[in-house]
Amino acid sequence: MDRFYALLVGLAMGALIQRVRASSPEMIARNLRLENLSIIKFMATTIAIGTILVYLLNLVTPMHFDIKPTYVVGVLVGGLVFGVGFGVGGYCPGTCVVGIGEGRRDAIWSIVGGVVGALAFTLTFTTIVAPMNKLMDLGKITLADVLHAPAVAVAVVLGIVFLGIVALLPTEPGAKAKG
């Protein structure tokens, strides 16, 4: 049943990604240049709703959250590598799969780039990545830990803040936001 639910969530996300045209490199470029914020608003809405739902569901059905250590330097370097690949390729991991489903041949190169990047990460982990991660390892911290607040409360407030920002931001520059 878990795989069936995962398939349903994947199909729903794919349909939503296609609906906001997040599988279009041209639309992604417009969002990265802040000419159109539809994908950014979609991502923020997805994060907000997902965060709220998961933490509320955790109150009913306890879940295991695998908090990853906060490697400041590793996250900065990884974000830079991901951002450059995202900007140059015009796809992120989810949107390139949708792009392939739409018949976009250039999306295949994003998947190839991701596989090559994963291979490079694996081959350099012990010599480069692991020592780099030790430079500023803050451990397994969460925003709830920092704020000394219940995780569900932080999740709900953060989700509401994200949804508020989405409501206030216009999709096109110079246009007024709906609501």
N, C-alpha and C positions, 0 to 999 in steps of 0.2 A: 504493500500500500504506500510506503514511503516513496518509492520510485515513481509511482503513479502521481502522487502529490507533487513531487519534484518536476515531473513532466508537465503537469498543469501550470505550475508557477513559471516554468521556462517558456511555455507557449504564450502565457499571458504577458510576460515581460517582452518576448519577441514581438508580439502584436503591438504592444505599447511603444517599443523602440521604433518600430516601423511607422506607427501613427504620428509620432513627433518628428519623423524623418531623421532620427539619430543614426541611421545606417547610411546616410548620404554624406560623403566627405565634404561636399560643398556646404551643407548645413552645419556640419561640425566646424568647418573653418569659420563660418559666420558667427558661430557661438564663441569660438576662441578669440575672435576679433571683437567680441561684444556688440556685434551688429544685430544679432537676434539671440534672445535668451531662452528660447523654447526648450532646448535640450538641458540647459542648466536648471531651469525651473522644474523640468520633468525629473531630473536626478535628485534635486532637493526634496521634491514631493515624495518620491519613492523612498528616500532615506528617512524622511520624517514619519511617513505612515508605517514603514517597515519597523522602525525603531519603537514606535509606540505599540504596535501590535505585538511584537516579539516580547517586549518587557511586560505588557499586560497579560499575554498568554502564559508567561513564566509564572505569574501568580497562581494560575489555575493548574498548569502542568509544568512542574519544575524542569528546567533545561540546564544543560551544562554549557557554559560560555567559556570557550578556550581563549582567554586573554593572552595576546602575544606580547612579548617584551617590547618596550618602546626604545628602539635603537635610533636615536636622533640622526646621527650621521648616515646610517644605512637608509633611513627613510628619505632623507634629503637627496642622497645620490640616486636611490631607486626612483624617487619622484621625478628627478631630472631626466633620467633615462626613459622612464615611461612617458613623460611629457613631450620629449623630443620625438619619440616614436609615434606618439598620438598625433602631434602636430604635422609631422612629415608624412605619415601613412594615412592620416585622416580617419582612423578607426581605433577603437579600444577593443578589448577582448570580446565583449558582448556584441558590439555593433558590427564587427567584422563577420561574425557568424550569421547575423541577420542579413548583412550585405551579400554573403555567399548564397543564402536562401533566395535573395532577390535576383541572383544571376550576375552580380558585380564581380568581375574577374580580378579586379585590383584588391579585393578583400582577401583573396587567397594569399597575397604577399604579406599582408598583416599577420595572418596566422603563421606563415613561414618565419617571419621576423620574430614572432612571439616564441616559437619553438627554438629558434637559434638563440634568442636571448635567454631562455630557460636553460638551454644547454651550456651557454657561457657562464651563467650564474652557478650551475652545478659544478662545472669544471674549475671555477675560481673560488669556490666557497671556502675551502680550508686555507688557501693562501692569501686571499684578498678580502672576501666578504666577512668572514668570522672575525678577523682582527679589526676590521673597520667598525663592525658592530660593537666592539668592546670600548670604542672611544668615548661614547656617551650613552651607555646603557642605563636607562632609568628604571628598568625592571617592568614588572607587570602592573602598570598603574591604569586607572580609569578616571574619567572625569568625576564620577561619583566618589571615588577615593579622595581626590584632590579637594572636592567641595564638602566632604564629610556628610554626604546626603544619601538617602536611599536611591539605589540605581533606577528603580521604576519612576521615581519622582523626577530625576534628572532626565531620563528618557522622554517622559511626557512633556516636560518643559522645553527641552531641546527640540522635540518634534513640533510643538506649537510655535516656537520661534521660527523654525524653518518654514512652516506653512505660512506664517505671517509675512516673512520676507518674500516668499513666492507670490503672495497676494499683492504685495506692494510694488514689486518689480514689474515694469512694463515688458512685454515680449519684444517689442521693437523700440529702438531708441527714439525719444521724442514723443512716444505715445503714452497715454495714461493707462495705468494698470486697471484691470477689471476689479470690481468689488468696491 
